[in-house]
Amino acid sequence: MNAYEAIVSRLHAGVVAMRSEPASTTLCAIRLRVSDPIDWLGAFARGEELERFYWDRPSCAERILGLGVARAIETAGPERFQAAVSGGDALFDDLTLVGDEGPDDRGPLLLGGFAFADAAPPSEPHAGDDVWRGFPPGRFVLPELLLVARDGECWLTVCLEAEQVADGGDRVLARVTELVAAVFDDSSPGLRAEGATGFDREGPRGMAAGPEYRVRSDRSHADYRAQVEAARAAIAAGDLEKVVLARSLRVRLDGRFDLPGLLRRLTRIYPDCVTFAASRPGVCFLGATPELLVARKGRRVVSGALAGSAARGRTPEDDARRGRELRESKKDQEEHAVVVRAIQEALAPFCESLSLPEAPRLLRLEGIQHLHTPIEGVLRPGPGPTSLIALAERLHPTPAVGGAPRAAAVDWISRCEGFDRGWYAAPLGFVDRAGDGELRVALRSALVRCGDEGDEALLFAGGGIVADSDPHLELEETRIKLRALLAPLTEI
C-alpha cells in the first residue's frame, strides 16, 4: 500500500466510524498527522477547478493549502468584521473533530480575507468590468481538504457535512478519495508544467519565442503626480495628515499565466515574505506580502509598522548608503511614525502591555527596503473583542495602506484614487477555532482573471503621501513596487 492509499484508507475508516455515531453537529472533520512528502504547488495546480487557498512563509517553514468549500462565510457592510467573527464562532461550535489530537492551528481553519472597503468607490472607471467578481467584502472558507505544515509536522484535515457522512455511502467516500488524490496522486489530471503559457511561436533561428504581453497603466505618470499634489493640498489644508495613493497596471496575455510557477518564483525571490493565493475557478488573487497586520496566539498579539521605502543599492556600499538615508529621511520618519502611533492606539485598550523598539529597523527585500517597527503585546485576560478578526477590525486600514485620520483618508481614497482596490491592501489569512491565527496585508499583489481570449493580470502598488512628499519620488516608489510582481509574472 503506497502513501496515498494509506491516507485514503485512514480517512475512510474515520468516515465509517463517524457514521456509526449519532451526529450532534452538522459538520464533521477528520484530522490526520501525515509524514509523506507533498508537492504543494502540484496539489494547488491539480485543484484548479476548486476554490483554493495557498500560504507559504519559507522563513518559518509554514505552509497552508485549502481545496474546496465545506462551508463559506460571506459578509458585507460596516459590520462585516463582526459578522465574520460571529459566523466563525457558530461554524466551529457546529463542528465535530475526530482523528489525531493536536493544536488548534493544525486544523480545521477558516481561510480567506476582506476587501479594503465596504463597497467599490463611485469613481471606479471600470465598474462594468466587475474585476473583483468572486471576492466580496468579506469571505472565509472552511475547506473540504486542508493541509498545514508547521513546526516540522504536516497535518491533513477533511471536512464534510454530517448529513453526507450519515447518508452519502459510497458517494462521500469517493469525494474523500478525489480530494486526497489532488494532493498525493501526481498522476491525476490538471497539472501543468511550470512556464506553460499556451504559446507556440517561432523565435530567431527556429527557437521558440517567448509569450507576448501587453501592458497598460491605469493612468499617465503626469496624472499620478497631479494626484500626489492634490493629496498634498488636502494635507496642507488640514484635512489629512497622511494618505496612501495607489495605482494599477494591466498585463494581458493571449495564453494562460502559469500560476503555480509564479507562486514558486515569488517564494524564491521573496523568502522573507508570505506568498499567498486566494483562488476561485477562473480568477486568482495572489502576491508576496511583507506586511503583517496582526497575529494572535493565546494572549500574545503581534503587529508591525511598515512604512517608508527606498530602492536597494547596486553595490553593498550603495545599499548601505540608501539605508542610512532612509533612516534619516524626515519625510519617511514622519510617514512611519504616523503608522506606529495608530497601531499603538488601536491595540492599547486591549493589551496589558505593548513593546516595540525605540527606532525603526530596516527590512531589506529584493529591489526595495522599508522602515519596520515590530510591535508585540499581551492581551488583557477575560472576555472582550480580542479574537484575531476583532483585532483586525480595530487596525484596518492602518495608515500604512490608508492614511490618517482613518475615516478622512478612506473617504479621500474613495473619491480621488479612481479604482476599486478590492482585496488589495486588505487583511488576508487564516483563523482557528480558538480565535488565533494570522492576517497579512495583501500587498505586492495581482488579480489574475482567465478569459476565452487569454488571461489578464491587474497589478497594484501605492505610496504614502505626507506634507513633504515629492510627486516624482512617489511615482518612482510605485514603479519599484509594481516590478515586484511584473518581473516574475512576465518571466523577464
Secondary structure, 3 states (H helix, E strand, C coil): CCHHHHHHHHHHHHHHHHHCCCCCCCEEEEEEEECCCCCHHHHHHHCCCCCEEEEEEHHHCEEEEEECCCEEEEECCCCHHHHHHHHHHHHHHCEEEEECCCCHHHCCCEEEEECCCCCCCCCCCCHHHCCCCCCCCEEEEECCEEEEEECCEEEEEEEEEHHHHHHCCHHHHHHHHHHHHHHHCCCCCCCCCCCCCCCCCECHHHCECCCCEEEEECCCHHHHHHHHHHHHHHHHCCCCCEEEEEEEEEEEECCCCCHHHHHHHHHHHCCCCEEEEEEECCEEEEEEECCEEEEEECCEEEEEEEEEEEECCCCHHHHHHHHHHHHHCHHHHHHHHHHHHHHHHHHHHHEEEEECCCCCEEEEECCEEEEEEEEEEEECCCCCCCCHHHHHHHHCCCCCCCEECHHHHHHHHHHHCCCCCCCCCCEEEEECCCCCEEEEECCCEEEEEEECCEEEEEEEEEEEECCCCCHHHHHHHHHHHHHHHHHHHHCC
